[in-house]
């Protein structure tokens, strides 16, 4: 589906066309650079729009089949949008540091999540009352630590069917694990990213809140649309 003028205008308003300095450009992004102004790359939003539409079609297809997408975005500009977007469609997310082994050692990660859920359940049922005050305090600390690390992926009972990543260069560990697990990746990729490392790159500004929010919203809408079609 061709990118509409309205979509291009919305991307422009969000600053999606801003790349980084020309010296930081990755060669794989060169075809998506429209011009360079004051040594800063300006991205071609028509081409970005085409990549976005392709990614949305993929996401919609996943939604029709009830597949799971793991949202990943640890940088401060992305964390709120990633968390809110994922939660709006009941998807797992990592909005902080990537947890090593989330894909490559998922059984061990899942055991830690199961422990967290058990401790929460025990506390709610009052089953921790048998411990001393000091022991309960230590258990509470364990719960807080586990929650900080795993809260976003508690719902993930198996490996995700796909990942949506903000800034694959920054999230190189997540990308490497996805590649190892043969999990396709959709990624908002700035001009310094090697877009050859992901299956569905979207070349755009991955460093501003407004731009990130726009692309997260588009992916979320695509998933919601796919779910509606599945119901029909």
N, C-alpha and C positions, 0 to 999 in steps of 0.2 A: 504494500500500500504506500503510495507516494506521501512524502511529508507535507503536511498542510502549511500554508503561510502562517496560520495562527500558532502552530506548534513551534515554528522557527522563531516567531516573534517572542513567544514565551521563553524559549531557550535563551534568546538574546537578552531578554530582560533579567534572566537569572544569572547572566554572565557565563553561560555554558561555553561560549566561544573562546574564552581566554585560555591559552596554553601557557607554558613556561618560557623561559628565555631560550632563544634559538640554540644556544650552546648545549642546552640540556635535552634537546629533542632526541628521542629514540628514532633511528632510521625507519622502523616499521610504521611509524605514525606519519611520515612525510606525505603520503598520498592524501591525508586528511587535513593538511595545513593549507588554508586559503591564502594567507599572506603573513608577512612579518612586519610588525610596526614597533618602532623603538626597541628593536632587538627582542621583542616578545612575539611568539607565534600566535596567530589568530586562526582558529579552527573553522573548517568549512561546515557550517551547520546543516546544510542540505545533506551532506554525507553522514554527518552525525545522526541526523534524523532517520536516514535509511538504515543505519546500524541499529538504532533504537527500535524501529519497527520490526526488524528481524528478531531482535532479542525479545520483544513483546510477544511475537507470534510463538516463539519457543516457550515462553513462560505460560502463555495461555494454553498451549497444548499440554504442558505439565499439569496445569490446574484441572483440565478436563479429566485427567486420569487420576486425580487426587494425590499427585506426587508432592514430595516435601522439598522445599528450597531453604537452605541455610543461609541467612543473611550475615555478612561479615563486614565490619567497618570499625576498626579500632581507633582511628585518628579522631581528635576532639571535634573536628568539623562534621564528622559523620555519625558519631555515636548516637545522638538523640534521634536522628532520622531513621537510622537502621533499627533501633529498638522499637520506635513507634510504628514504623512500617511493618516490621515482622509481626508484632503483636496484633496489629489490625487484621491480619489474615491468619493468625494462629500458627505462625511459622517460628522455628527456632532461630536464635541469633547469637552472635558474638560481637558485643559492642565495646570490648576492652581488648586486652592482650589475647592473641590467639593461643589456645591451649594446645600445646604440643601433644600429638597423638590422638586428637579428636577424630581423625579419620584412620590413621595408620595403626592406632592402638585403641580403637573404639571400645572393645570389651572391658579394658581396664578403666577407661573414662566412665563407661556406663556403671561400673561397680561403685565408683566414687559418687556418682549421682544417686544410685540406689541407697547408698549409706546416708546421704543427705536427706532423702525422702523418708527413710526410716527414722532418723533422729527427729525430724520435724513431726512425724506421726506420733512418736513416743512422747514428745514434749506436749503435744496437744491432748493426748490421752492421759497425761499426768503420770506416765510411767517412769519419769525421771526423778520422782519424789524419793525413790529408794536410795538415791545417791546423796552424798554429803553436799553441803553448800559449795565447797570448793570444787568438787567433781562436776556439779551442775554448771558452775561458772566456766570450767574448762570445756564442757560439752557445748555450751552456748558459743564459746569462741570458735570451736570446730564448725558449728553450724554456720556462723557468720562467714568464716573463711570459705567453706564449701559453697555457700550462697553467692558470694562475690565472684567465685570462679565459674560456677556451673549454672547459675539461675536461668540464663538465656537458652540453655540446651536441655533443660530438665525434660521437656516434652519429646525429645528426640530418642525414640526407642530403637532406631536402626540408623544406618548411614543415610545421609540425605541423597536425594536423587539429583540434585543440582545445588550450586552455590551462586549467590549474588554477592559480589565483592566490590567494595569501594577502594580504589587504588591498589591494583595488583602488585605494583612495585613494592609498596609498603607491606602488603600482606603476602609476601613471597613464600612464607612458610605454609600458609593456608593453600596457596596455589600449588605448591609442591606436593602437599598431601592429597589434594584433589586429583592431581595428575596421577599420583601413585594409585589412588583408588578408582581411577577412571570415572571421576565425577565431573560432568561438564560444568564450566564456569561462565557466568555472565558477569562482566566487569566494567564498571565505569572507569575508564582509563585516561589519565592525563597524558600530556605530550611527552613525558619522560618514561612512559611505560612500554614494555615490549608486548605488543598486542598479539604476537604469535603464541604466547603462552596460555591464551584463553580461547575457548571455543566461540564465545559470543561477546566480543569487545564492543563497547560503546565509547568512542573517543570524544571526551568532553572534559570540562573543568572538574577535576576531582578534589579541588582544594577549597572551594567556597561552600558555605552552608546552603545558600540559595540554590546553587547548581545541584548539589548533592540531593537536596530535598526534592527538587523537580524530578530527577531521574528515579529516585526511590519511589515517589508517588506514581510515576508511570509504570514501573514494574508491579507495584501493588495493584493498580487498576487493571493491568493486563491479567493478573492472577484472578482478581475478582470477576472479570469478564469471562474468563475461562470456566470458572466454577458455575456461573450462571448458565453457560451453554451446556455444561454437563448435566445440570438439572433438567433443562429443556429436552 
